[in-house]
Amino acid sequence: MAAVGSGGYARNDAGEKLPSVMAGVPARRGQSSPPPAPPICLRRRTRLSTASEETVQNRVSLEKVLGITAQNSSGLTCDPGTGHVAYLAGCVVVILDPKENKQQHIFNTARKSLSALAFSPDGKYIVTGENGHRPAVRIWDVEEKNQVAEMLGHKYGVACVAFSPNMKHIVSMGYQHDMVLNVWDWKKDIVVASNKVSCRVIALSFSEDSSYFVTVGNRHVRFWFLEVSTETKVTSTVPLVGRSGILGELHNNIFCGVACGRGRMAGSTFCVSYSGLLCQFNEKRVLEKWINLKVSLSSCLCVSQELIFCGCTDGIVRIFQAHSLHYLANLPKPHYLGVDVAQGLEPRKAEAVYPDTVALTFDPIHQWLSCVYKDHSIYIWDVKDINRVGKVWSELFHSSYVWNVETEFHSCCPGWSAMV
């Protein structure tokens, strides 16, 4: 009986012996010579001319990306001026206009999958980080969709990136094996301050006045002061000055989200831990207060001037007052796992399980909150009135790997389109 062996060749399990023939050595007596090998025919691969390739590129354009690869809030961001939401999809940045339900796209020309992104405060640029060996931190012009700067300073991937509110600097944090934290003068393409972090960093956030930023991670809450680090007039990179937050009895926690306060809460810093604790630090880096979210797991948070949003397990998003940490409400939950949304949502069941919330970003213009869930779905909620929260837009994608694709061409429209 024939079975398939390594390399895809058929192996005979009945013990059939094949003649052992080497080039230039006659077959042994009693064994027949193998048939002559067929002549080898080499064909030169036909290649499209440069003009033909350009013609194909001009005829083919990306209309829509169905999918998202954001794993946490580092892969989701919002333009504070327009409300457009940007998220990662492989090596593509998808810029979504929720009101018009239209996408724009920025392609990473290096063809490396993207790991983090952030809008500039004026909405004109997006900064991205990459996965892989010698990843780059790249700046993209949102209007022109082209790259305006490339900065190389990491070895093994970029975990998170951010613009300073005054747009003078960009901060990039490498993965745990990289350990490098860089502050860039992105207009001059130089590192002005740098340091190493010995633990895994998951998130970072800038203060409203750009004087410092905060990183959080495994047993880690650290305040980094830019004015002290960059005020010295030197041409070389200077050490980045950092001070640890005073955690007290919470020093063994893993912190997965951070947001510096806005408006009247500008002096405070809010953090959330995997264990479900929402913490508030004051201007002196001291843990001032903390509350239990009463969930088995929390993963992300974002803030507005008045509200704090905490993303948790089972589709929960809890809302608190920023100035008092007083609990206000929960967001509505998304669809439950296993439901066929094409057939319409059935009444919610008591035993239903919902996807975890993994990423949040807030739109200050429309007062909308964008949520990414663990099943790769996106919901945008109107939170102007937290007692009457409504869904603005949602999209559901493949919740796991795509194993097969088929193409279907439509000629009913003036321009041909293909679904893949």
LUMDORO-516125 format. One record per residue: x, y, z of N, C-alpha, C in turn. Coordinates in steps of 0.2 Angstrom, whole numbers, plus 5000, padded with zeros to 4 digits. Example, Ala and Ser with C-alpha at 12.3 -4.5 7.8 and 13.67 -1.06 7.14 Angstrom:
! LUMDORO-516125
506649725039506249785039506649845039/506449895035506849955036506450005039/
! end
This chain:
! LUMDORO-516125
500449945000500050005000500450065000/500350114996500750174995500550225000/501150255003500950305008501450365006/501250425009501650485007502150495012/502750495010503350505015503550585015/504150595018504350665018504450695011/504350755010504450785004503850774999/503350735001502750724997502850664992/503350624992503450564988503150504990/502950464986502550404988503050344990/502950314996503350264999502950204999/503250144997502950084996503050045002/502450025006502549995013502549915012/502449895006502449815005503149795004/503649835004504349815004504649804997/504349844992504549834985505249874985/505749834982506449864982506549894975/506849954976507049994970507749984969/507949974962508649964960509050024963/509650004966510150054968510650064962/510550114959510950134953511250204954/511950204953512250264954512550284947/512550344945512850364939513450334937/513550304931514150274929514350214932/513850184936513950114939513450064937/513650004933513149964931512749934936/512149914934511649884939511949814941/511749794947512049724949511649674945/511949614945511649554941511049534944/510549524940509849504942509449564943/509649624942509249684943509249714936/508649734934508549774928508749844928/509049874923509249944923508549984923/508650044926508050084926507950114919/507350144918507250174911507650234911/507850254905508250324904507750374907/508150424910507750484912507550524906/506950564907506750604902507150664901/507250694895507650744894507450804898/507850844901507650904905507550964900/507050994901506851054897506851114901/507251164900507251224904506951274901/506451314904506151364901506251434905/506451484901506551544905505851574907/505851594913505251624916505151694912/504551704910504351764906504151814911/504451874910504351924915504051984912/503552014915503252074913503752134912/503652164907504052224906503852274911/504352324912504152374917503552414916/503452424909502852464908502152424909/502252354908501652314910501552314917/502052304921501952304929501652374931/501852424928501552494930500852494928/500652464923499952464920499552424925/499852364927499452324932499352354939/499852394941499852424947499352484947/499352514941498852574941498152544940/498052484938497352454937497052424943/497552404948497352364954497452414960/496852424964496952464970496552434975/496752444981496452414987495852454989/495252424990494652454991494452454999/494552395002494352385009494752325012/494952335018495352285022494852255026/494752185026494252155031494752115036/494852145041495252115046495652165050/495852145056496252185061496752145064/497352175066497852135069498052165076/497752215078497852255084497752205090/498252195094498252155100498152195106/498252255106498152295112498052375110/498052415114497852485112498452525109/499052485108499552515104499452505097/498952465095498752455088498152495086/497952535090497352575089497452645091/497152695087497252765088496752805085/496652865087496152915084496452985083/496253005077496453075075495953125080/496253165084495953205088495553265085/495753275078495453335075494853315070/494853255068494353225063493953175066/494153135071493853075073493953015069/494353015064494552955061494952905065/494852845064495152795068495652755064/496252745066496752705063496852645067/496952585063497152525066497552485062/497952435065498352395061498052335058/498252315052498052255048498652225044/499052185048499652165044500152215043/500352225037500852285035500452345032/499852345034499352405032499152445037/499152505037498752555042498052565039/497552545042496852565040496652625043/496452675039496152735042495452745041/495052735046494252725045493952795046/493452815042492952865043492352835045/492152835052491552795054490952825051/490952885050490252925048490152905041/490652895037490552885030490652805028/490952775033491052705032491552695026/492052735026492552725021493252725024/493652685020494352675022494852705018/495452725021496052745017496552695020/497152695016497652645018498352675017/498752655021499452665021499852595021/500252585016500652525015501352535018/501552485022502252485024502652455018/503052495016503452485010503952425011/504152425018504652365020504352305020/503652295020503252235020503352195026/503552235031503552205038502852215042/502652165045502052175049502152235054/501652275055501652325060501452305067/501752335072501552315079501252375083/501352435081501152495085501052555080/500552595082500452665078500152715083/500252775081499952835084499852895080/499352925080499252995077499653045080/499853095076500153155078499553195081/499653245086499153285089498753325083/499053345078498753385073498453345068/498553275068498153225063498553225057/499053255055499353255049499853195048/500053165053500553115053500353055057/500652995055500552935059501252905060/501352885066502052855067501852775068/502252735065502152665066502852625068/502752575072503252525073503152465070/503752425069503652355066503852295070/503752245068503952175070504652155066/504952105069505552075065506152105067/506752085063507352105065507552175062/507852215066508052285064507452325062/506952325066506252365064506452435064/506052475060506052545059505452575062/505552635065505052685067504952725061/504352725058504252765052503652815053/503752875050503252935050502952935043/502252935043501852935037501453005036/501453035030501053085029500353055028/499853075032499153045031498853065025/498953135023498553155016498853125010/499553125010499953095004500053025004/499952985010500052915011500752895009/501252935010501952915009502352925015/502952895015503352895021503752965021/503852995027504253055027504853055031/504852995035505452985039505552915041/506152885042506252825044506852825049/506752795055507252795061507352725063/508052705063508252645065508552645072/508352615077508652615083508452555088/508052505085507852445089508152385085/508152325088508352265085507852215084/507352205089506952145089506152165089/505952225087505252245087505152295091/504652335089504352395093503752385096/503652395103503052375106502552435106/502752495107502352555107502652615105/502352665102502552725100502052785102/502352845102501852895103502252965101/501853015099502053085098501953115105/502453165106502353215112501753265109/501353285114500853335112501053395109/501753415110501953475107502353455100/502353395098502553365092503253375091/503653385096504353395095504753325095/504453275099504753215100504253155098/504653095097504253035096504652985101/504252945105504552895109504352825106/504852785106504752715104505052665109/504652615111504852565116504952495112/505552465113505652405110505352345114/505352285111505052225114505552205120/505352155124505652145130506452125128/506552085123507252065121507652125118/507252175116507652235114507852285120/507352295124507452335130507652405129/507652435123507852505122507252545122/507352605125506852655125507152715122/506852745116507152795113506752855112/507052915113506652985112506953015106/506553025101506853045094506653115093/507053155090506953215087506753195080/506153185078505953155072506053195066/506053265067506253305061506953305059/507353295064508153285062508353215062/507853165063508053095062508653075067/508653095073509153085078508853065085/509153015089508953005095509253055100/508853085104509053135108509153115115/508853055117508853025124508652955123/509052915127508852845127509052815134/508752755135508852715141508652645139/508852595144508652525144508152515149/507652465148507152445153507252375153/507352345159507452275160506852235160/506252255160505652215160505252235154/504752195153504252205147503852265148/503852305144503452365144502852355139/502252375141501652355137501352415134/501352475138501052535136501352595138/501252655135501552715137501052775135/501152825139500752885138501052955140/500953005136501253065137500853115142/501153155146500853205149500553255145/500053295147499753345142500253405141/500753415145501153475144501853445140/501853385139502453355135503153355140/503053365146503653365150503853295152/503453245152503653185154503153135151/503353065151502853015149502952955154/502452915153502452855158502452795154/502852745157502852675154502552625159/502252575157501952525162502152455159/502152405163502252335161502352295167/502752245167502852195172503152225178/502752225184502952265190503352325188/503052365184503352425181502852485180/503052535184502652605182503252655183/503452685177504052725177503852795174/504052845177504052915174504652935171/504652965165505252985161505153055160/505753095162505653165161506053195156/505753225151506053245145506353305145/506153355149506453425150507153415153/507253375158507853365161508353325156/508053285152508453235148508753275142/508353325139508553355133508753425133/508753455139508953525140509653535139/510053485140510753495139510953505132/511353555130511453565123512053525121/511953465119512453425117512253385110/512753365107512553335100512453265100/512653225106512653155106511953135110/511853075110511253055114511353055121/510953075125511053085133510553035136/510753015142510352965146509652995147/509152945146508452975148508352965155/508153015159508053015166507352985168/507352935172506752905174506652895181/506052895184505952885191505352835192/505452785196504852735197504352765201/503752745199503152765203503152725209/502852755215502852725221502252685222/502352615221501752565221501552545228/501952545233501752515239501552445239/501052425241500852355242500652325235/500552365230500452345223501052325218/501652325221502252325217502252255213/501952205215501952145211501452135205/501152185204500652185199500952195192/500552165187500752185180500252235177/500552295175500152345173500152345165/499552345162499452335155499152395152/498952455155498752515152498852575156/498952625153499152695156498852745152/498652805155498452865152498552925157/498852975154498953035158498353075158/498153105164497553145164497553205159/496953225158496853285153496453335157/496553405155496153455158496353465165/495853465170495953485177496253425180/496353365177496653305179497353295176/497653345173498253345170498853325174/498853335181499353315185499353235187/498753205185498653135188498853085182/499053025184499152975179498752915181/498452885177497952825178498252765175/498252705179498552645176498052585178/498052535174497552475175498052415175/497852365179498252305180497852245177/498252195175497952135173497452105178/497652115185497252085190496552125191/496452175188495852215188495852275193/496452305194496452365198496552425194/496152475195496252545192496552595198/497152615196497652655200497652725198/497752775203497852845201498552865205/498952895201499652925204499552995203/499853035209499853105209500453135205/500553195206501153225202501853205205/501853185211502453155215502553085214/502153055209502252985207502052935212/501652955217501452915223500752895221/500652825223499952795222499452825227/499052865224498552905228497952865230/497652825225497052785227497052735221/496652685223496552625218495852595220/495552565215494952535216494952465212/494552415215494452355212493952355206/494052335200493552335195493052275195/493252235200492752175201492652135194/493252125191493252075185493852025186/493851975182494351925182495051945179/494951995174495452015170495352085167/495752135167495752195163496352205159/496252245153496852245148496952315146/496552365146496652425143496252475146/496452545145496052595147496252655143/495752705143495952775140495452825144/495652885143495352935147495152995142/494653035144494453095142494553145147/494353205147494453255152494053245158/493453205157493053195163492953115164/493153075160492953005161493552955160/493552905163494052845162493652785160/493852755155493652695152494052635153/493852585156494252525157494052465153/494452435149494252375145494352315149/493952265149493952205154493752145150/493852085153493652025151492852025150/492651975145491951965144491552025141/491952065137491552115134491452175138/491652175144491552235149491952295148/491652355148491952415148491652455153/492052475159491752505164491952585164/491552625166491652695165491652725172/492152775173492252805180492352885179/492152915184492352985184493052995185/493453045181494153045182494353085188/493953125191494153165197494053125203/493653075203493453045210493552965209/493652945203493652865202492952835204/492452875204491752855206491452815200/491252755201490952715196490352745193/490252745186489652775183489252725180/489552685175489152635171489552595167/489252545164489552495159489352515152/489752505148489552505141489152445139/488652445134488352385132488852335129/488752275130489152225127489052215120/489552185117489452175109489152105109/489152075103488852015101489151955106/488751905107489151855111489451805106/489951765109490251715105489851665102/489951645096489551595093488851615090/488751675090488051695087488251705079/487751695075487751715068487451775067/487851825067487551895066487251915060/487351875055487051875048486251865049/486151815054485451805055485051845060/485451895062485151945067485351925074/485351965079485551955085484951925089/485051865092484551835096484551865103/484051855107483951885114484551865118/484851905122485451885126485351825131/485751785131485651725136486051735142/485851705147486151715154486851685154/486951625150487551585150488051605144/487851665140488251685135488951705137/489451695132490051715134490251775128/490551825131490751885126491451885125/491651915120492451925118492751975123/493351965125493652015129493852075126/493852135129493952195127494752205127/495052215121495852215121496152285119/495752335116496052395115495452455115/495652515117495152565117495552635114/495152675111495352745110494752785110/494852855112494252905112494352955107/493752975104493653025100493453085103/493853145105493553195109493053245105/493153235098492653285094491953255094/491853195093491153165093490953135099/491453125104491253095110491153015109/491552985105491452915103492052875106/491852815108492352775110492452715106/493052695103493152645099493452585103/493152525102493352465106493452405101/494052375102494252315099494152255103/493852205101493752145105494152085103/494252035107494751985106494551945100/493951945098493751905092493851945086/494251995086494452045080493852075078/493352095082492852145080492952215083/492652265079492752335081492052365082/491952395088491352435089491452505091/491052555088491152625090490552645094/490552665100490052685104489952765105/489352785105489252855106489152865114/489652895117489652905125489452975127/489153015123489053085125488553085131/488153035131487653025137487752955139/488152945145488352875147487752835149/487152875150486552835152486152815146/486352835140486052815134486552805128/486952755130487552745125487252705119/487452725113487152695107487752675102/487652625098488152605093488152645087/488752675085488852715079489052665073/489452625074489752585069490052515072/490052465068490352405070490552365064/491052315065491252275060491552215063/491352155060491552095062491952055057/492552035059493052005054493151925056/493651895053493751825055494151825062/493851785066494151785073494751745073/494951705068495651675068495951675061/496351625060496751615054496251615048/496451635042496151625036496451575032/496151515031496451455028496451455020/495951485018495851485010495451545008/495651565002495351624999495151604991/494551634989494351624982494251694979/494251704973494151764970493551764966/493151824966492551824962492551894958/492551894952492551954948491851974946/491752044947491152074945491252124939/490852114934490852164928490252204928/489852204933489252244932489352314933/489952334936490152404937490552434932/490652494931491052524926491752504927/492052494933492652464934492652394937/493052354935493052284938493252284945/493052244949493252234956493252164958/493752144962493852074964493752074972/493452024974493452004981493851944983/494351954987494751904989494651874996/
! end
